[in-house]
Amino acid sequence: RQNPTMFAWEIRDRLLAESVCANDTVPSVSSINRIIRTKVQQPFHLPLEDHSRTLSPTHTL
């Protein structure tokens, strides 16, 4: 297992600092950890139909 480069509380603070989330919508530290654990367990693959898509600013954790 690799060492994380950011702690969940740092991710939460950054979401608030960069106005990605408001105080009433920012995920909890435990939610962020759960999302990260779920994503780490999933194999990485790109959709076959369109590799050129990029994430829009509306995507959230």
PDB file of N, CA, C and O in Angstrom:
ATOM      1  N   ARG A   1       0.846  -1.180   0.000  1.00  0.00           N
ATOM      2  CA  ARG A   1       0.000   0.000   0.000  1.00  0.00           C
ATOM      3  C   ARG A   1       0.888   1.240   0.000  1.00  0.00           C
ATOM      4  O   ARG A   1       1.852   1.324   0.762  1.00  0.00           O
ATOM      5  N   GLN A   2       0.559   2.189  -0.851  1.00  0.00           N
ATOM      6  CA  GLN A   2       1.346   3.411  -0.940  1.00  0.00           C
ATOM      7  C   GLN A   2       0.907   4.399   0.128  1.00  0.00           C
ATOM      8  O   GLN A   2      -0.237   4.378   0.582  1.00  0.00           O
ATOM      9  N   ASN A   3       1.844   5.274   0.527  1.00  0.00           N
ATOM     10  CA  ASN A   3       1.502   6.334   1.474  1.00  0.00           C
ATOM     11  C   ASN A   3       0.687   7.399   0.764  1.00  0.00           C
ATOM     12  O   ASN A   3       0.995   7.764  -0.370  1.00  0.00           O
ATOM     13  N   PRO A   4      -0.342   7.897   1.416  1.00  0.00           N
ATOM     14  CA  PRO A   4      -1.138   8.953   0.778  1.00  0.00           C
ATOM     15  C   PRO A   4      -0.341  10.250   0.690  1.00  0.00           C
ATOM     16  O   PRO A   4       0.541  10.507   1.508  1.00  0.00           O
ATOM     17  N   THR A   5      -0.660  11.050  -0.300  1.00  0.00           N
ATOM     18  CA  THR A   5       0.016  12.335  -0.427  1.00  0.00           C
ATOM     19  C   THR A   5      -0.767  13.431   0.279  1.00  0.00           C
ATOM     20  O   THR A   5      -0.227  14.505   0.544  1.00  0.00           O
ATOM     21  N   MET A   6      -2.022  13.173   0.583  1.00  0.00           N
ATOM     22  CA  MET A   6      -2.862  14.118   1.332  1.00  0.00           C
ATOM     23  C   MET A   6      -3.717  13.336   2.317  1.00  0.00           C
ATOM     24  O   MET A   6      -4.170  12.228   2.029  1.00  0.00           O
ATOM     25  N   PHE A   7      -3.927  13.923   3.467  1.00  0.00           N
ATOM     26  CA  PHE A   7      -4.845  13.341   4.436  1.00  0.00           C
ATOM     27  C   PHE A   7      -6.263  13.771   4.082  1.00  0.00           C
ATOM     28  O   PHE A   7      -6.469  14.783   3.412  1.00  0.00           O
ATOM     29  N   ALA A   8      -7.232  12.993   4.537  1.00  0.00           N
ATOM     30  CA  ALA A   8      -8.630  13.308   4.235  1.00  0.00           C
ATOM     31  C   ALA A   8      -9.022  14.682   4.771  1.00  0.00           C
ATOM     32  O   ALA A   8      -9.781  15.404   4.124  1.00  0.00           O
ATOM     33  N   TRP A   9      -8.515  15.049   5.941  1.00  0.00           N
ATOM     34  CA  TRP A   9      -8.857  16.368   6.490  1.00  0.00           C
ATOM     35  C   TRP A   9      -8.266  17.481   5.639  1.00  0.00           C
ATOM     36  O   TRP A   9      -8.831  18.572   5.563  1.00  0.00           O
ATOM     37  N   GLU A  10      -7.115  17.211   4.989  1.00  0.00           N
ATOM     38  CA  GLU A  10      -6.528  18.208   4.088  1.00  0.00           C
ATOM     39  C   GLU A  10      -7.385  18.364   2.830  1.00  0.00           C
ATOM     40  O   GLU A  10      -7.565  19.472   2.326  1.00  0.00           O
ATOM     41  N   ILE A  11      -7.904  17.253   2.334  1.00  0.00           N
ATOM     42  CA  ILE A  11      -8.796  17.302   1.170  1.00  0.00           C
ATOM     43  C   ILE A  11     -10.046  18.099   1.529  1.00  0.00           C
ATOM     44  O   ILE A  11     -10.494  18.944   0.754  1.00  0.00           O
ATOM     45  N   ARG A  12     -10.598  17.828   2.691  1.00  0.00           N
ATOM     46  CA  ARG A  12     -11.798  18.544   3.148  1.00  0.00           C
ATOM     47  C   ARG A  12     -11.522  20.044   3.267  1.00  0.00           C
ATOM     48  O   ARG A  12     -12.312  20.864   2.800  1.00  0.00           O
ATOM     49  N   ASP A  13     -10.401  20.394   3.891  1.00  0.00           N
ATOM     50  CA  ASP A  13     -10.035  21.811   4.024  1.00  0.00           C
ATOM     51  C   ASP A  13      -9.851  22.476   2.669  1.00  0.00           C
ATOM     52  O   ASP A  13     -10.234  23.630   2.474  1.00  0.00           O
ATOM     53  N   ARG A  14      -9.262  21.740   1.738  1.00  0.00           N
ATOM     54  CA  ARG A  14      -9.034  22.313   0.406  1.00  0.00           C
ATOM     55  C   ARG A  14     -10.343  22.515  -0.353  1.00  0.00           C
ATOM     56  O   ARG A  14     -10.506  23.512  -1.056  1.00  0.00           O
ATOM     57  N   LEU A  15     -11.271  21.576  -0.214  1.00  0.00           N
ATOM     58  CA  LEU A  15     -12.588  21.735  -0.840  1.00  0.00           C
ATOM     59  C   LEU A  15     -13.270  23.007  -0.343  1.00  0.00           C
ATOM     60  O   LEU A  15     -13.923  23.713  -1.112  1.00  0.00           O
ATOM     61  N   LEU A  16     -13.114  23.289   0.937  1.00  0.00           N
ATOM     62  CA  LEU A  16     -13.687  24.510   1.506  1.00  0.00           C
ATOM     63  C   LEU A  16     -12.919  25.748   1.060  1.00  0.00           C
ATOM     64  O   LEU A  16     -13.522  26.748   0.669  1.00  0.00           O
ATOM     65  N   ALA A  17     -11.592  25.685   1.117  1.00  0.00           N
ATOM     66  CA  ALA A  17     -10.757  26.845   0.781  1.00  0.00           C
ATOM     67  C   ALA A  17     -10.925  27.272  -0.673  1.00  0.00           C
ATOM     68  O   ALA A  17     -10.881  28.462  -0.983  1.00  0.00           O
ATOM     69  N   GLU A  18     -11.116  26.300  -1.563  1.00  0.00           N
ATOM     70  CA  GLU A  18     -11.249  26.608  -2.986  1.00  0.00           C
ATOM     71  C   GLU A  18     -12.718  26.767  -3.401  1.00  0.00           C
ATOM     72  O   GLU A  18     -13.033  26.818  -4.590  1.00  0.00           O
ATOM     73  N   SER A  19     -13.594  26.843  -2.425  1.00  0.00           N
ATOM     74  CA  SER A  19     -15.035  27.045  -2.647  1.00  0.00           C
ATOM     75  C   SER A  19     -15.658  25.990  -3.557  1.00  0.00           C
ATOM     76  O   SER A  19     -16.603  26.275  -4.293  1.00  0.00           O
ATOM     77  N   VAL A  20     -15.126  24.778  -3.501  1.00  0.00           N
ATOM     78  CA  VAL A  20     -15.726  23.667  -4.238  1.00  0.00           C
ATOM     79  C   VAL A  20     -16.988  23.221  -3.506  1.00  0.00           C
ATOM     80  O   VAL A  20     -17.986  22.859  -4.130  1.00  0.00           O
ATOM     81  N   CYS A  21     -16.931  23.250  -2.176  1.00  0.00           N
ATOM     82  CA  CYS A  21     -18.065  22.905  -1.326  1.00  0.00           C
ATOM     83  C   CYS A  21     -18.267  24.009  -0.295  1.00  0.00           C
ATOM     84  O   CYS A  21     -17.332  24.721   0.068  1.00  0.00           O
ATOM     85  N   ALA A  22     -19.492  24.133   0.162  1.00  0.00           N
ATOM     86  CA  ALA A  22     -19.803  25.050   1.257  1.00  0.00           C
ATOM     87  C   ALA A  22     -19.753  24.266   2.568  1.00  0.00           C
ATOM     88  O   ALA A  22     -19.703  23.036   2.559  1.00  0.00           O
ATOM     89  N   ASN A  23     -19.767  24.975   3.684  1.00  0.00           N
ATOM     90  CA  ASN A  23     -19.724  24.312   4.994  1.00  0.00           C
ATOM     91  C   ASN A  23     -20.823  23.274   5.163  1.00  0.00           C
ATOM     92  O   ASN A  23     -20.613  22.241   5.799  1.00  0.00           O
ATOM     93  N   ASP A  24     -21.985  23.544   4.601  1.00  0.00           N
ATOM     94  CA  ASP A  24     -23.100  22.613   4.776  1.00  0.00           C
ATOM     95  C   ASP A  24     -23.133  21.488   3.743  1.00  0.00           C
ATOM     96  O   ASP A  24     -23.979  20.598   3.833  1.00  0.00           O
ATOM     97  N   THR A  25     -22.223  21.514   2.760  1.00  0.00           N
ATOM     98  CA  THR A  25     -22.212  20.455   1.741  1.00  0.00           C
ATOM     99  C   THR A  25     -20.889  19.700   1.661  1.00  0.00           C
ATOM    100  O   THR A  25     -20.793  18.709   0.937  1.00  0.00           O
ATOM    101  N   VAL A  26     -19.875  20.143   2.383  1.00  0.00           N
ATOM    102  CA  VAL A  26     -18.573  19.478   2.320  1.00  0.00           C
ATOM    103  C   VAL A  26     -18.684  18.090   2.965  1.00  0.00           C
ATOM    104  O   VAL A  26     -19.299  17.947   4.022  1.00  0.00           O
ATOM    105  N   PRO A  27     -18.089  17.065   2.332  1.00  0.00           N
ATOM    106  CA  PRO A  27     -18.170  15.719   2.912  1.00  0.00           C
ATOM    107  C   PRO A  27     -17.347  15.623   4.197  1.00  0.00           C
ATOM    108  O   PRO A  27     -16.381  16.363   4.386  1.00  0.00           O
ATOM    109  N   SER A  28     -17.734  14.724   5.056  1.00  0.00           N
ATOM    110  CA  SER A  28     -16.991  14.500   6.292  1.00  0.00           C
ATOM    111  C   SER A  28     -15.676  13.792   5.971  1.00  0.00           C
ATOM    112  O   SER A  28     -15.501  13.233   4.889  1.00  0.00           O
ATOM    113  N   VAL A  29     -14.761  13.828   6.929  1.00  0.00           N
ATOM    114  CA  VAL A  29     -13.474  13.146   6.762  1.00  0.00           C
ATOM    115  C   VAL A  29     -13.700  11.649   6.552  1.00  0.00           C
ATOM    116  O   VAL A  29     -13.034  11.033   5.720  1.00  0.00           O
ATOM    117  N   SER A  30     -14.626  11.066   7.293  1.00  0.00           N
ATOM    118  CA  SER A  30     -14.885   9.629   7.124  1.00  0.00           C
ATOM    119  C   SER A  30     -15.469   9.320   5.747  1.00  0.00           C
ATOM    120  O   SER A  30     -15.159   8.280   5.167  1.00  0.00           O
ATOM    121  N   SER A  31     -16.305  10.206   5.221  1.00  0.00           N
ATOM    122  CA  SER A  31     -16.840  10.008   3.868  1.00  0.00           C
ATOM    123  C   SER A  31     -15.736  10.081   2.825  1.00  0.00           C
ATOM    124  O   SER A  31     -15.707   9.280   1.890  1.00  0.00           O
ATOM    125  N   ILE A  32     -14.836  11.029   2.980  1.00  0.00           N
ATOM    126  CA  ILE A  32     -13.715  11.157   2.044  1.00  0.00           C
ATOM    127  C   ILE A  32     -12.854   9.904   2.096  1.00  0.00           C
ATOM    128  O   ILE A  32     -12.461   9.385   1.051  1.00  0.00           O
ATOM    129  N   ASN A  33     -12.553   9.411   3.289  1.00  0.00           N
ATOM    130  CA  ASN A  33     -11.766   8.178   3.420  1.00  0.00           C
ATOM    131  C   ASN A  33     -12.474   7.001   2.766  1.00  0.00           C
ATOM    132  O   ASN A  33     -11.828   6.182   2.112  1.00  0.00           O
ATOM    133  N   ARG A  34     -13.789   6.902   2.930  1.00  0.00           N
ATOM    134  CA  ARG A  34     -14.552   5.806   2.321  1.00  0.00           C
ATOM    135  C   ARG A  34     -14.502   5.890   0.796  1.00  0.00           C
ATOM    136  O   ARG A  34     -14.335   4.873   0.123  1.00  0.00           O
ATOM    137  N   ILE A  35     -14.647   7.089   0.254  1.00  0.00           N
ATOM    138  CA  ILE A  35     -14.580   7.284  -1.200  1.00  0.00           C
ATOM    139  C   ILE A  35     -13.208   6.881  -1.723  1.00  0.00           C
ATOM    140  O   ILE A  35     -13.103   6.195  -2.741  1.00  0.00           O
ATOM    141  N   ILE A  36     -12.161   7.305  -1.031  1.00  0.00           N
ATOM    142  CA  ILE A  36     -10.796   6.977  -1.459  1.00  0.00           C
ATOM    143  C   ILE A  36     -10.573   5.471  -1.414  1.00  0.00           C
ATOM    144  O   ILE A  36     -10.023   4.899  -2.355  1.00  0.00           O
ATOM    145  N   ARG A  37     -10.992   4.824  -0.332  1.00  0.00           N
ATOM    146  CA  ARG A  37     -10.831   3.360  -0.237  1.00  0.00           C
ATOM    147  C   ARG A  37     -11.554   2.655  -1.373  1.00  0.00           C
ATOM    148  O   ARG A  37     -11.017   1.715  -1.960  1.00  0.00           O
ATOM    149  N   THR A  38     -12.760   3.096  -1.688  1.00  0.00           N
ATOM    150  CA  THR A  38     -13.540   2.492  -2.768  1.00  0.00           C
ATOM    151  C   THR A  38     -12.841   2.678  -4.106  1.00  0.00           C
ATOM    152  O   THR A  38     -12.757   1.738  -4.897  1.00  0.00           O
ATOM    153  N   LYS A  39     -12.338   3.883  -4.369  1.00  0.00           N
ATOM    154  CA  LYS A  39     -11.671   4.171  -5.639  1.00  0.00           C
ATOM    155  C   LYS A  39     -10.364   3.400  -5.772  1.00  0.00           C
ATOM    156  O   LYS A  39     -10.028   2.947  -6.866  1.00  0.00           O
ATOM    157  N   VAL A  40      -9.627   3.244  -4.688  1.00  0.00           N
ATOM    158  CA  VAL A  40      -8.351   2.524  -4.731  1.00  0.00           C
ATOM    159  C   VAL A  40      -8.581   1.052  -5.056  1.00  0.00           C
ATOM    160  O   VAL A  40      -7.754   0.428  -5.721  1.00  0.00           O
ATOM    161  N   GLN A  41      -9.683   0.502  -4.599  1.00  0.00           N
ATOM    162  CA  GLN A  41      -9.982  -0.910  -4.832  1.00  0.00           C
ATOM    163  C   GLN A  41     -10.463  -1.192  -6.246  1.00  0.00           C
ATOM    164  O   GLN A  41     -10.406  -2.337  -6.695  1.00  0.00           O
ATOM    165  N   GLN A  42     -10.937  -0.172  -6.960  1.00  0.00           N
ATOM    166  CA  GLN A  42     -11.442  -0.362  -8.317  1.00  0.00           C
ATOM    167  C   GLN A  42     -10.285  -0.320  -9.314  1.00  0.00           C
ATOM    168  O   GLN A  42      -9.406   0.535  -9.203  1.00  0.00           O
ATOM    169  N   PRO A  43     -10.274  -1.237 -10.289  1.00  0.00           N
ATOM    170  CA  PRO A  43      -9.233  -1.171 -11.321  1.00  0.00           C
ATOM    171  C   PRO A  43      -9.443   0.053 -12.206  1.00  0.00           C
ATOM    172  O   PRO A  43     -10.577   0.436 -12.494  1.00  0.00           O
ATOM    173  N   PHE A  44      -8.348   0.656 -12.630  1.00  0.00           N
ATOM    174  CA  PHE A  44      -8.419   1.843 -13.473  1.00  0.00           C
ATOM    175  C   PHE A  44      -8.645   1.430 -14.917  1.00  0.00           C
ATOM    176  O   PHE A  44      -7.935   0.569 -15.439  1.00  0.00           O
ATOM    177  N   HIS A  45      -9.635   2.042 -15.567  1.00  0.00           N
ATOM    178  CA  HIS A  45      -9.850   1.841 -16.998  1.00  0.00           C
ATOM    179  C   HIS A  45     -10.571   3.052 -17.561  1.00  0.00           C
ATOM    180  O   HIS A  45     -11.379   3.687 -16.884  1.00  0.00           O
ATOM    181  N   LEU A  46     -10.266   3.355 -18.803  1.00  0.00           N
ATOM    182  CA  LEU A  46     -10.922   4.458 -19.492  1.00  0.00           C
ATOM    183  C   LEU A  46     -12.082   3.906 -20.307  1.00  0.00           C
ATOM    184  O   LEU A  46     -11.991   2.792 -20.823  1.00  0.00           O
ATOM    185  N   PRO A  47     -13.166   4.656 -20.433  1.00  0.00           N
ATOM    186  CA  PRO A  47     -14.264   4.196 -21.288  1.00  0.00           C
ATOM    187  C   PRO A  47     -13.786   4.050 -22.730  1.00  0.00           C
ATOM    188  O   PRO A  47     -13.015   4.875 -23.218  1.00  0.00           O
ATOM    189  N   LEU A  48     -14.237   3.016 -23.398  1.00  0.00           N
ATOM    190  CA  LEU A  48     -13.794   2.759 -24.766  1.00  0.00           C
ATOM    191  C   LEU A  48     -14.354   3.759 -25.760  1.00  0.00           C
ATOM    192  O   LEU A  48     -13.714   4.049 -26.772  1.00  0.00           O
ATOM    193  N   GLU A  49     -15.535   4.290 -25.490  1.00  0.00           N
ATOM    194  CA  GLU A  49     -16.197   5.136 -26.480  1.00  0.00           C
ATOM    195  C   GLU A  49     -15.567   6.514 -26.649  1.00  0.00           C
ATOM    196  O   GLU A  49     -15.615   7.062 -27.750  1.00  0.00           O
ATOM    197  N   ASP A  50     -14.980   7.095 -25.611  1.00  0.00           N
ATOM    198  CA  ASP A  50     -14.453   8.453 -25.737  1.00  0.00           C
ATOM    199  C   ASP A  50     -13.364   8.698 -24.702  1.00  0.00           C
ATOM    200  O   ASP A  50     -13.648   8.892 -23.520  1.00  0.00           O
ATOM    201  N   HIS A  51     -12.122   8.687 -25.158  1.00  0.00           N
ATOM    202  CA  HIS A  51     -10.992   8.916 -24.261  1.00  0.00           C
ATOM    203  C   HIS A  51     -10.649  10.391 -24.132  1.00  0.00           C
ATOM    204  O   HIS A  51      -9.785  10.747 -23.331  1.00  0.00           O
ATOM    205  N   SER A  52     -11.297  11.252 -24.891  1.00  0.00           N
ATOM    206  CA  SER A  52     -10.934  12.667 -24.898  1.00  0.00           C
ATOM    207  C   SER A  52     -11.741  13.497 -23.912  1.00  0.00           C
ATOM    208  O   SER A  52     -11.488  14.692 -23.763  1.00  0.00           O
ATOM    209  N   ARG A  53     -12.706  12.887 -23.237  1.00  0.00           N
ATOM    210  CA  ARG A  53     -13.532  13.647 -22.295  1.00  0.00           C
ATOM    211  C   ARG A  53     -12.706  14.100 -21.101  1.00  0.00           C
ATOM    212  O   ARG A  53     -11.804  13.396 -20.647  1.00  0.00           O
ATOM    213  N   THR A  54     -13.026  15.275 -20.607  1.00  0.00           N
ATOM    214  CA  THR A  54     -12.383  15.770 -19.397  1.00  0.00           C
ATOM    215  C   THR A  54     -13.456  16.031 -18.354  1.00  0.00           C
ATOM    216  O   THR A  54     -14.633  16.187 -18.680  1.00  0.00           O
ATOM    217  N   LEU A  55     -13.037  16.077 -17.107  1.00  0.00           N
ATOM    218  CA  LEU A  55     -13.984  16.354 -16.040  1.00  0.00           C
ATOM    219  C   LEU A  55     -14.368  17.818 -16.053  1.00  0.00           C
ATOM    220  O   LEU A  55     -13.523  18.695 -16.231  1.00  0.00           O
ATOM    221  N   SER A  56     -15.627  18.065 -15.868  1.00  0.00           N
ATOM    222  CA  SER A  56     -16.080  19.450 -15.779  1.00  0.00           C
ATOM    223  C   SER A  56     -15.990  19.909 -14.330  1.00  0.00           C
ATOM    224  O   SER A  56     -15.917  19.074 -13.428  1.00  0.00           O
ATOM    225  N   PRO A  57     -15.991  21.207 -14.087  1.00  0.00           N
ATOM    226  CA  PRO A  57     -15.903  21.713 -12.716  1.00  0.00           C
ATOM    227  C   PRO A  57     -17.086  21.317 -11.837  1.00  0.00           C
ATOM    228  O   PRO A  57     -17.044  21.502 -10.621  1.00  0.00           O
ATOM    229  N   THR A  58     -18.136  20.774 -12.445  1.00  0.00           N
ATOM    230  CA  THR A  58     -19.301  20.393 -11.650  1.00  0.00           C
ATOM    231  C   THR A  58     -19.152  19.024 -11.016  1.00  0.00           C
ATOM    232  O   THR A  58     -19.975  18.653 -10.179  1.00  0.00           O
ATOM    233  N   HIS A  59     -18.129  18.256 -11.383  1.00  0.00           N
ATOM    234  CA  HIS A  59     -17.927  16.951 -10.770  1.00  0.00           C
ATOM    235  C   HIS A  59     -17.484  17.139  -9.325  1.00  0.00           C
ATOM    236  O   HIS A  59     -16.693  18.031  -9.016  1.00  0.00           O
ATOM    237  N   THR A  60     -18.005  16.289  -8.445  1.00  0.00           N
ATOM    238  CA  THR A  60     -17.660  16.369  -7.038  1.00  0.00           C
ATOM    239  C   THR A  60     -17.182  15.024  -6.550  1.00  0.00           C
ATOM    240  O   THR A  60     -17.313  14.016  -7.243  1.00  0.00           O
ATOM    241  N   LEU A  61     -16.637  15.013  -5.377  1.00  0.00           N
ATOM    242  CA  LEU A  61     -16.204  13.772  -4.750  1.00  0.00           C
ATOM    243  C   LEU A  61     -17.364  12.923  -4.368  1.00  0.00           C
ATOM    244  O   LEU A  61     -17.179  11.834  -3.824  1.00  0.00           O
TER     245      LEU A  61
END
